[in-house]
Amino acid sequence: MTSIIQKQELQNKIWKIANDVRGSVDGWDFKHFVLGALFYRFISENFTKYIEGGDDSIDYANILDKVITPEIIDDAVKTKGYFIYPSQLFVNVAKTANTNPNLNTDLKAIFNAIESSANGYPSEEDIKGLFADFDTTSTRLGNTVENKNSRLAAVLKGVEELNFGNFEDSEIELFGDAYEFLIGNYAANAGKSGGEFFTPVHVSKLIAQLAMHKQEKVNKIYDPAAGSGSLLLQAKKHFDNHIIEEGFFGQEINHTTYNLARMNMFLHNINYDKFNIALGDTLHHPHFIDDKPFDAIVSNPPYSVKWIGDDDPTLINDDRFAPAGVLAPKSKADFAFVLHALSYLSSKGRAAIVCFPGIFYRGGAEQKIRKYLVDNNFVETIISVAPNLFYGTSIAVTILVLSKHKTDTKTQFIDASGEDFFKKVTNNNMMTDDHIDMIMELFDSKADVPHVAVSIDNSKIAENDYNLSVSSYVVAKDSREQINIVELNKEVTKTVKKIDKLRADIDAIIKQIEE
């Protein structure tokens, strides 16, 4: 079975489970149980693999809990970040799921135990609350214990039957892919709210490649609005593990999405000591101040979200915003996220940020911030992409690439919104790998291409009131039919002569009839 066929078969099965088992429960609410069960199976098998260490004589799932020594637990938690007793493994719980009258409370106790196993260890913050949204006592599962157990058993048995193949060969990749597939499908079916926590894979690929372009190695990668971690993980997928030396950092304001991001890290085999996802408001309570600067920053922050702005007079003195001399408008925090990212960026790195297009041409404070960015030569490239690429919005967004190591004083503009840069798929558009390669080639070469790409001297941008809209510099191709006016006039003259002759002939005939 090829990996593509295996992946497609796996995706079809897991989405069928997600839909069949949930019954009348809304899919958006039910996602936590399917995603949680998938995660539970993954960490169980991953932990089993670690304990057995490739020794075929060890069958961890069938070892008695009582033979586990404190030394084994201590060593495991220091290495993996958590501990799971044999009786707590997914395989053993799923085995008796259909007949266990205490399934929901047993699961709750197991999840609590896994999380608390990290207490007092460096991994505590990475493990704490991971299963918070997998609430096995929730009324969303049913009004009675029997209803809850029945639905939980169905989810566990469904996930148990999924074929991930041999763990060493493909399981980690398939687990991660299955998880992202589920998150993407939930996001696609959730309308606007889905787009708030998940950036489509094809867009994530482009953002990651822009931020990592020609960096042989980066110290670490950061997303100030991490969502479910899809942007960070694309950096891992498309570059060798050793290139990101100190790991993956992100901050997320939504608690549920924060948990999804941490699970996503584990499911892509990123150990607890190689990622740090923080919960909180990036603009008001930023984390990782002591960890900056970052060589690569990727982000798809919320568009035009409100923030406190100049209602907090201390913010103008914040190291992130003070250099620009002005705060982003209270009704539109877009540039607050941009300035935050810029302040966390190293002198050798790049930040690639998805932005609402309005911030590139509006006046007021946003114009002053653009002036700061252009005058200090921080803007490397601005890319306009196709509409309808994201879940929950049809707008054509713009990608801003920031750099602190430019060798010239020009800004590149790329119009990648045309039909050559996307394909239509069901209700959305998408970029294929070929489309992404085309954009990256333009980005790398900085060559001028008529109607597609142009580099403009920053002095010219200043003369244009610091307008950074792509359409102001890339001249759209005139697709109208070209008409030769001289030849057209000749044809009109001929036609008029013919009409005049025809009228004269008709007048002569009428005169003859009248006579």
Secondary structure as GFF3:
##gff-version 3
##sequence-region A 1 515
A	DSSP	alpha_helix	3	22	.	.	.	ID=ss1
A	DSSP	alpha_helix	27	52	.	.	.	ID=ss2
A	DSSP	three_ten_helix	60	62	.	.	.	ID=ss3
A	DSSP	three_ten_helix	65	67	.	.	.	ID=ss4
A	DSSP	alpha_helix	70	80	.	.	.	ID=ss5
A	DSSP	three_ten_helix	86	88	.	.	.	ID=ss6
A	DSSP	alpha_helix	90	95	.	.	.	ID=ss7
A	DSSP	three_ten_helix	97	99	.	.	.	ID=ss8
A	DSSP	alpha_helix	103	116	.	.	.	ID=ss9
A	DSSP	alpha_helix	124	127	.	.	.	ID=ss10
A	DSSP	three_ten_helix	139	141	.	.	.	ID=ss11
A	DSSP	alpha_helix	145	161	.	.	.	ID=ss12
A	DSSP	pi_helix	167	171	.	.	.	ID=ss13
A	DSSP	alpha_helix	172	188	.	.	.	ID=ss14
A	DSSP	alpha_helix	192	195	.	.	.	ID=ss15
A	DSSP	alpha_helix	201	212	.	.	.	ID=ss16
A	DSSP	beta_strand	221	223	.	.	.	ID=ss17
A	DSSP	alpha_helix	230	238	.	.	.	ID=ss18
A	DSSP	three_ten_helix	241	243	.	.	.	ID=ss19
A	DSSP	beta_strand	248	252	.	.	.	ID=ss20
A	DSSP	alpha_helix	255	267	.	.	.	ID=ss21
A	DSSP	three_ten_helix	272	274	.	.	.	ID=ss22
A	DSSP	beta_strand	275	279	.	.	.	ID=ss23
A	DSSP	beta_strand	294	299	.	.	.	ID=ss24
A	DSSP	three_ten_helix	309	311	.	.	.	ID=ss25
A	DSSP	three_ten_helix	315	317	.	.	.	ID=ss26
A	DSSP	three_ten_helix	322	324	.	.	.	ID=ss27
A	DSSP	alpha_helix	334	344	.	.	.	ID=ss28
A	DSSP	beta_strand	345	355	.	.	.	ID=ss29
A	DSSP	three_ten_helix	357	360	.	.	.	ID=ss30
A	DSSP	alpha_helix	365	375	.	.	.	ID=ss31
A	DSSP	beta_strand	379	385	.	.	.	ID=ss32
A	DSSP	beta_strand	398	403	.	.	.	ID=ss33
A	DSSP	beta_strand	410	416	.	.	.	ID=ss34
A	DSSP	three_ten_helix	419	421	.	.	.	ID=ss35
A	DSSP	beta_strand	423	425	.	.	.	ID=ss36
A	DSSP	beta_strand	428	430	.	.	.	ID=ss37
A	DSSP	alpha_helix	433	445	.	.	.	ID=ss38
A	DSSP	beta_strand	453	457	.	.	.	ID=ss39
A	DSSP	alpha_helix	458	463	.	.	.	ID=ss40
A	DSSP	three_ten_helix	470	472	.	.	.	ID=ss41
A	DSSP	alpha_helix	485	514	.	.	.	ID=ss42
###
